[in-house]
């Protein structure tokens, strides 16, 4: 669904209303006293007392989450927002920001509704608010949980300063299909790493006190399995076994719940034949009964209405199904608001079910402190001071630099010297609007530099920088239009292609080295941005080939929100630096890495295939009964292809550095252990190069004999270590029984005695190995 900017006239009128006076604010606070929680009154008693005072219509109103109109991902069906707030028919508002707007909207609820119940305000705060960090797939490439948590803390600080108290983040969907555009919004293909990042994001957003005015309630999405959409096509069907679900796809959601996430968002897809928003097994049996989740469940945008197209009935029927399944709040669709009263009268839902959902909404507001002070997130002074602060921007630059992945560096082409003349060429060289990446709805483009602008600011007069566009982003103008959202168009050069290329080649001839800024635009990945062709667009490929013919050293700075197919580039381009979409400070951060002020340390969290036909391709696959013999490309009657080998272009965990690292053999503290004990695996990592650098040391295990088939490798730990030239460090991993557990055929969580391999290395492919035994 295309996003569009909508400013409803009723909201515009609201913003023009007379500001509330200080006396009126004090009067409002006094009115709320009867609803405010005394210090010694527990939440349950407070909410029960409030529920007893509410009419049926007011209870149903709390389940309604309309849009405030700033940005949508589909058609906005909400009307008469002000009237509905006054009538107690709105529980919260989606996509409305700034302290002034939030305050004026909140005043409607607490001044003019019967029970004066405050609203909750939410928005997609995915990888930063105004200060943008790398897209989540890029953030995950840092493999640094403390750094990732800090980015979420900054996002919460800024968003809460701008009136918000609820973030539709983190997205923890595992995805192994880069055709799916929203792979950019998650943390890649791995269960263990995804779970670690999910917990770090929740902690960063919610802090230590959800009631503090600088925190946001996290909303984990999309529950569940959204990243496994068939054919990589957004919103498509998902189908998998319970065994795979429990072992590979559900753990990140569970980790976020265990970290204390206050809310969960349902996914669009079906699960076991029943869409998530109407799936009682998922939302009640698994989420609430098995996991003990006690927070708020909200749908994704119009997900209840979309159950009609899924074929589950009309709006009344699907709304009843969703409520009974365990949904508490209806985002935008208003099916609850318009049908639940009739469904109650007809016996299709119960008042107990309505009360349960209403309780969850009220408890979320209680936890956020909104009953104590509904205006606690409306501090204009905080917004001026904290949004886009120097500290936040400095962190954004640091994180971006650590997220970049050096894919190739033939003959130490990088880093470049800060001398001479550099030709910066490509359609993405001077597009600041491209830097934030997908789902940066609050991006401040005025404070976001392009690569050209960042390079000029960082390098000053040290380097003579020449610039040429070289090609259009996409050959097909209609394709470019489809790949544009939030109005962030990449300008098209109307000149003939040959003229554009020749100008670029003339520019390159004047330079000592060429930096080619190529790849995807920010919105070629993300929601509703699935692709079947994962090559760099053909016009850009032609430009790159022509630049290489000049004989100048060429560095490919690759912008992407997904793994791309780069066989030709890997074979022909001397240096490739994957910079994802790095956020507000990406221009400076790219310059830092390209010119050697920062040594790249990012590692891939999603496998890069050689071609689309290999997809899904991921490291933790099963062995099959006819595995290909290691080191071979093809053998008849084995699991392989006729036209390409099984190996990825770049494996999971891969990433180069400007220095090099060596690994010793693995030393095990013992060769067997039993429950209650553990084994320690140790390697010595040495910086064998000439520069200080960081290495992500990765631990994998393999269960060699199981009651069910097991993956060939599973990530079980990692450590990011910094080493000076010639420095060595012993890196230890403690492996206990819990690290070896999995869900068996009966979905029991067990560790089975037997032989295990342990692997340690700098990626999933290049590892040392040893073996131990888990005893009875």
N, C-alpha and C positions, 0 to 999 in steps of 0.2 A: 504494500500500500504506500503510495507516494505521500510524503509529508508536505504540508502546506501551512502557510501562516494565516491564521484566522483571528480577527479581533471582533468578537460579537458586539453589536451596538449596545446591548444591555450592560456589558462589562465596561465599555467605553464610557457610558453614561455614569456608571458607578464611580469611575475614577475622577469624574468631574464634580462629584458631589462635594458639599462643604466639609472641610476636615472636622473631625470630632474634637471638642474642646478638652482641656485638661480636666475640667470639672466633670465632664461627661465620662471621661475615661475612669475617673475615680468612682463615679456613680455606677459604671459598668462593673468594676471590680467588686463593689459592695453588693450588687445584685447577684454576683456569682458566688458570694460567700456560702450560701446554702448548699452549693454543689462542690465547693472546694474540699479537698480531703484534709481533715484534721491530721495532725502528726501521728496520732495513735489509731487512726481508722484504717483498716486494711482495704486493699483494692476491691476484694470480693464484696465486702459489705457496702462499700461506696457505690459500686456498679449495680448491685442488687437493689439498693434504695432508689437509684436513678431509674432503673428499668421499671420499677413499680409505679413511677410517676408518668411514664410515657404511654402515649396512645399507640395503637397499632400502626397508624400512619407515620408517627414519629420514629418508631422502631425501624420500619421499612426504609424511611428516609436516611437513616444512618448507614444503610447498606449501599447507598448511591454515591458513586465517584464520578462526577461530570468533569469535563475539561474547562479550564479557564480561558482557553483559546489561543495561547501563545504559539504552540506547535503541536501538531497531531501526526499520527502515523496512519490515519484513515479518515473516513468521513466523520465530522463532528455532528452528532445527532442531538446534543443537548440544547435546549432552548429555555428561555425564561429563567435564567440562573438566579437572578436576584429574587424573583418571586418564590422560587423553590427554597432558597436559603431561609427566607423569612417564614415559610410554612413548615420548616423543619424537615424538608425533603432532600437534604444534602448532608452527607457525612464528611466529605472532604472534597478538595478541588485539585485536579490534576493539571499541571503545567501553567501555573500562575506564580510569578516571582516579583521580587523587589519588596522591601519593607512597606513602602507606601501602598502598593496594590494589595498585598496580603493583609495589611492592617484594615484597609477599607472593606475588604471582603469579610474578614473576621468580624468586624463590627456589626455587619448584618446579622450574623449568627448570634453573637452575644448581647446585642442590643435589641434585636427585633424579632427573634424567634421565641416561642413560648417558654421553653426550658433553657434557652441560652447555652446550649451545648456547643462548645467551640469546634471549628473545622480543623481537619488535618490537611496539610499541603504537601503534595508529592510531585516529583519529576524524575526523569532519567538523568541521574548523575553518575556517569559510567566510568570515565577516566579523568576526573577532574570536573571543576565547575566553570569558573572563568579562566583560572590557571589550568591549562590542559596538559596532561601527561600523555605518554605514548598510549596508543590503543591497547586494550587488554592483552591481545596476543603479543604485542611488543613488551608490555610490562612483564608478562610471564617469562620472557626471554632473559630478564635480569637474574632469575632464580634467587632473588633476594627478598625473603619474606618481610624483614624489617623495613626495607625500602618500600615495598608494595603497601604495607600497612601505613606508612607515613604518607603516601600519596592519597590514600583513602581518608586519612585524618585531615589533610589539607582540603580535600574536596568537601568534607563535612563542615569544616570551619567556614569555608566560603559560602556554601549553599545555605547553611543555617543563618549566616549573616545577611543573606538576601531573602529571608522569609520562609525558607523551606524547612520541613522537619522530617521528611520521608524521602528516601532515595530508592528508585527502582534499580537496585544494584546490590550485590554483584551478580553477573551472569555467569553461571558455573557449568553450563552445558558442555559435556565432552563432545568433540567433533573430530571425525577422522576423514572428512570429505571436504577438501578445500573448494569444491564447487559451491558449497553453501556459503553465502556471503557473510553470515553472522559468525563464522569461525573467527573473524577479526575481533569480535566482542567477547570472546572467551579466552581460556588459558591453554587451549591446544588439545592434544589427543590423550594425555595421560591422566589416569585416575588418581594416583598418589599426589602428583604435583598439583592437579586441579583442586584436590581436597585441601592441601596446605594453603593454596592461594585463597580459596573460598573463606577459610577461617581468618586469614590475615585481613581480608577486605572487610569482613563483618566487624572485626575488632577495631579496625581503623575508622569505620563509619560510625559505630555506636559508642566507641570509647569505653570508659569505665562506668559511666553514669548516663543512661539514656535520657534522663531528665535534665541534663545540662544543656544550656542554650546553644552550645557549639557542636552538638552531635546530631546525627540523623538516624532514624530507624531504618535499618537495612531491609530490603525486599529481595530475597533470593529468587532468581529466575533461571530458566523457565521450567517449572515443575510439571512434567519431567520428560527427558529424552529428546528434547527439541532439536538437539544437535545431530541426531541420527536420522534426519528426514531423508526419505528415499530420493535417489538421484541428485542429492544436494540441492533440491529445489525448496525454497523457503515455504513454510506453512504446510509442507507435504506430510503424507502418512508416515508413521513410524511403526515398525514391527520388529520385535526381538523377543528372545526367550527370557523368562524370569531369571535364569541362571546368569546370563550376560548382564541383564539389568542390574542385579544385586552386586555383581563383582566389578563391573566396569563403569556403569553410568550413574548409579545412585549415590556412591560414596561422597562426591563433592557436595551434593545437597545436604546429606547427613552431616558432614563436617560443618557446614554453615549453620545448621540447626543446633548442633552441639556447641558452637561458638556463641550461641545466644541470639541468633537472628530474630528480629521481632515480627517479620512477615515473610510470606511466600507468595510468589505469583505463579498462576497456572500457565501451562503452555497451550499452544494452538493445536497441537497434533493429537492423534488418538493413540491409546495405549491398550493393548489387548482388545482392540476393536471398539473402545469407548473413549471419546475425547476427554482430555485431562479435566476440563472444567465441569464434566458431568460424571466423574469417575470416583465412586465412593471407595473403591479398593485403594486407590492412590491417595486421596485426600483425607480419608478417615482411617482406614485400616493401617496403611503404611505410615503416613505422616503423623497422625495423632496417637494412634494406639501403639504401633511398634516403636516409633521414635520419640514419643512423648512431647511433640510440638504443642505449645500452648499459645501461639501467637495468631496473627491475622492472616487469612488467606484471601487474596484479591485476584481477580482474573486479569489477563492481559487485555489489551484494547479491544473492546467489543467481542470478546471471546464467547460470551453467552449467546449473543445474537448469531454468531457464526455456527453455532450448533444446529441452526436451522438448515444451513447448507450441508452440514455433515449428515443430515437426514434423520435427526432425532425428534422432529416435531415442530410445532409453531412456537412463537415467543413465549407464550404462557407455559407450554409444556417444558421447553428447555430451561426456562428460568426455575421452574420447580425442581427439575432434575439437578440443576447446579446447586441450589440451596441444600437439597437433601444429600448431595454428595459431599458437602463440606465447604463450599464457597461462602465467604462472609461478605465480600464487597464486590460490586459489579462496576468495572471500569467503563465508563462512557455509555454503555449500551442501554441502560435504564430499563432493562427487562424486569429486574426486581421491583423497581418503583412502580411500574405500570401494570404488573400482573399478580404480584404475591397476595394482595388482599383478596382478589377473586379466587386464587388457588386455595387460600385458607378457607374461604366460604364453601368451596366445593370439596374440601377434604383432601386436596392434593398435597398440601404441606400442613405442618402443625405450627401452632404458636410457639411451642418449645424450640422448634428449628429456627424460627425467626429470632426468638430471644437469644439463642446460642450465637447466631451470627452478629446480632447487635451487641452482645456482650463483648465479643472479640474486638469490635471497632472501638467501643468505649474504653476497654482496657488498654488498647494502644494509645489512646489519647491521654489516659491516666498516666501511663508509663512515661510519656513525653512531657508530662507536667503541664499540659494545656488547661486542665481544670484549675490549677493553681494560678496560672498566668497565661491567658490565651494569646497575649501579645509578646511573649518572651522571645520570639524569633523576628521581631519587627524593630530592630535597632539599626537605624540608618548610620550612626557613627561607626558601628562595627563594620558595616558594609564598606564604608569609605576607607577604613583603616586596613581591613584584612583581605579584601578581594584584590587579587593580582599584586600582592605585596612583594617586595624584593626578595624576602626569604622564600616565599612560595615559588617565585620564578627561578630562583637559584636552584631549588630542589628539582624543578621541572627540567632544567638544563642538565643536571647531574643524572637524573633517572633516564632521560632520553639517551645520553651518551652510553649508559650501561646497558641499554636495551638493544642497541645496534648489533647485528651479527655479521662478522666478516666471513663471507662464504668462500672467497678465493683471494690469494695475494701472491701471484707469481713473481718471483725474483724481487720480492720486497718492494713492489711498486708503491705500496703505502707503508708509512705515512709520507705525504708530500712535503717537500721543503718549502719554507716560507720565503721564497725568492722567485724571481722571474715572472712569467706571464702564464696565467691559467685561463683556458677557455671553458666556461660553464655553459653547457649546451643542453637543451631539451625542453619539452613543454611543461615540465614540472620544476624548472629551475627558478622561476620567478612568480610562483603562485602561493602567496601566504595563506590564502583560503584553503589550500590543500593540506596544510600542515596538521590541523587538529585531528583529522580523520573522522571516521564515522561516529555517530552518536555523540557529537559535541554541540548539543543544541544551544548551549549558552556561550559558545566561543566568542571571545572578544577579538574580532579580526583586525581591529585597529591596532592592537598590541601584539599581533602575531606576524612575525617576519617571514618572508620567503627565504629560501636558501641563498639566493643572490644577496639579499639585504643583510642576512646574518653573516655571510662570509665577508662582506665589505666592512661591517662593523667590527668584527673580530680581528681581521687582518689589517685593516687600515691601509696604509701606504706600503706595507711590506711586500704585497703581491699585487701585480697588475691583473685585474680580473676583466675579461671580455665575456660578453654574453650574446647568445643567439638562441632563438626558440627551436630551430632545427626541424620540427615536424609538429603536426597537430597531435593531440593526445590520442584521438581515435580517427580512423579514416572515415568512418560513417558518422555523419552529423546527427542522424536520428539515434544512433547508439549512444553518442555522447549526451544527448538530451535525456535518454533513459537512465543514464548513469549519473544524473545530477539530482541532488536533494538539498533542501534548505537554501535554495537559491545560489549555491556555491558553484557557479559555472566556471569551467575552464575556457578562456577565450579561444575562439577559433581564428586562425590566420586564413584569410580568404584568398591569399595568393596561390598560384599553382605550386604543387608539391615540389617540383624540380627547383623552382626559384628559392623556396624556403631552405631546401637542403644545400643548395650551392652557397647561399649566404652563410650557413653554418660551417661548411667546409672551408670557406675563406677565413672565417674567424678562427677555426682550428689551426690553420696553417700559420697563424701569427703567434701561436702559443707554444709553450714548452711541454704542456701536458693538457689533456682534455678530461673534464669531469662531465659525464653524461647523466643527467637527471631524468630518469625514465621510469616507467612502470604504470601503475594504476593511479587514477584520481581517487580522492578520499572516499567518494561515494560509489566507486565501482565494487567496493566490498561493503558489507553491512547489511542491514535489513532490506529485504526485497531486492537484493543485488547478487543473485546467483549467476554463475557463469559456467559454460561448458568448455570454453577455450581458455586455458590458463597460461597461454603464451603472452609475452609482452606484445602489445598490439603491433600489427604488421608495419605500419608507417614508422613507428619508433624502432622496430628491428632493422628496417632499411637504413634509417639514419645511423644507427649504431654500427652497422656493417661498413657504411661509407666513412665514418669517423676512423675506424680501425685501418682502413686503406691508406689513410694519410701517413701512417708510420709513427704517429705520435703515441706516447703511452696513454691509454684510456682507462679511466676508473669509472665503473658503473655504480652510481648511487641509485639504489633500487627502492622505489616507493611501492609498498604493497600492504594489503590487509589480509593476505592469505598466502600459502605456499603457491608458487608459480612453477611452471615447467621451463627450465632454463638450460637444457642440454647444449644448445648452440652457444649460449652466452658462456657457460662453463668451459667449453672447448676453445673459445676464441678471445674472450676478454681477459686481460691480465689481472684485474682486481675487481671484485664485486663486494660492495658493502650494502647489506640490507638494512634500511633505516625505518621500515614500517611507515607509520605516520606518527611523528614524534612529539606533537603537541606545540604549545605556545613558544617554547624555546628551541624548537627543532633546528632552525636555521643555524643558530650558534653551536648547538650540540654536534651537528654534522660536521661543521667546520673544526670543532675541537678534535674529533676523531680523525678526519681526513688529513689534518695537518699535525697530528701526533701529540697534541696536548692531553689527550685521553687515549689510553690503550683499550681497544674494544674487548669486551668480555662476555657479550651476549651469546646465549646458546639456544638453538631452536627448540621449541616445544611442540612443533608439528612437523611431521616428515614432509620433505619436498620430493614429489614423485618425478620420474623421468618423463612420463606422459600421462594424460588423463585416463588412459585405459588401465593403468595400474590401481586406480582408486577403487575402494579404500585401501590405503597403504599405511601401515603403522607398525611400530617395532614390536609390540606385545601381542603378536598374532599367535595362533595355535600352530602346532607343528604339522598336522595332517598325518594320514597314514602312509602317504607317499611323498615325503619331503624331498626337496632338491638337495643333492649332495653338495656340501659346502665347497665353494670355489668353482662350481660348474655353472654355466649359463643354461644349457639345455640337456635334458636326458629324457628319452621317450618313456612315457607312462609314469612321469613324475609331475608334481604340481608346479608347472612353469608355463611360460609363453613361448610361442614360435618366434616372435619378432623383437622381444626385449627381455633382458634378464629380470629377475625378481627384485633386484636391489634398488633402493631409492637413489636419487641424485645426492641429496644431503640427508643423513639420518637424524632421527630424534636425538637431541642433546648436542648437536654439532655446532661448532663455532670456532673460528681461528682467532689468533692473537698476533700482535706485532712481535711477541716473543714466542718461545716454544717450551713445552713441558714434557718431561719424561716420567713414566710410572715404573716403580719397582714391581716385582712379583707380589702377590697377596700373601700376607702372613696371617694365619688363623691361630687364635689363642688355644683352640682345641679342635679336634676333628669330629667331635660329637657332643651333644648335650640333650637334656630332657626338659620337660616342663618345669618352670621355676628357675631355670638356668639360662645362660645365653652364651654366645660366641662373639668374640671381637675380631673383625677383619681389619687389617692395617695395610696401607700402602704408603710408600714414601714418594712424594711428588717433588720434582726438582725443576726449577726454572733454568733451562739450558740455553736461554737466549741472552740478549744484551740489554733488555729493558725490563723494568718492573711490570708485573702483570697479574691479573686475576684469573684463576681457573676454577670451573665448577666441576668438582670431583663427584662422580655419580656411582651409586651402588645399585646393582640389580641382583635379583635372585631368580632361580628356576627350580620349580618343584619337579623332580625327574620322574616320580611315580605317584599317581594320584587316583582317587576313586572316580574322578572325572578328568577330562582333558584339561591341561594347564598351559598357560602361555610360555613361549620360549624365553622370555625375559619379562620381569616386572620391576619397575623402579621402586626402591624401598628406602632410599635416603640420598642426600646430597649435601655437600658442604662447599661453600665458595671461599677459596683461600687466596690471599695475596702474597706473592713471592717476589723478592728482589732477584736480580741476576745471580745465578749460581746458588741461590738459597734452596734448601730442601726442607720439607716439612712432613712429618708422619701424620697421616690422616686416618683416624679410627672410626669405625662404624660398629656399634653394638647391635647384634641381631638376636632378638628374643622370639619366643613362641608366637606372640601377638603379630610380629612382622610376617609370619608365615601362614597366617590364617586366611581362609577364603570361604565362600558359600558353596557347599557341596550340592549334590543333586536334590537333597531335601530342604535346601536353603538353610541348613544349619551352619553356623559360623565356626569353623574348625581348623585346626592344624593337624595334618596327618603325618605320622612318623614315616621316615624314609630318607632317601638321599636328596641333597640339594646342591645346586651349583651357585656360587656367588661370583659376580662379575663387578669389577671396578675399572672405570676409565673416564675419558673426557667426552664420550658420547655413547650411545647404545651399541654402536658397531665396534669401535676400537677399544677393547677392554682386555684386562688381565682376568684370569679365572682360577678358582679353587673349588674344593668340594668339602661338604661336611654332612653329617647325618643327624637327623632329629630322632632321638630314641623314644620308645614307648614311655 
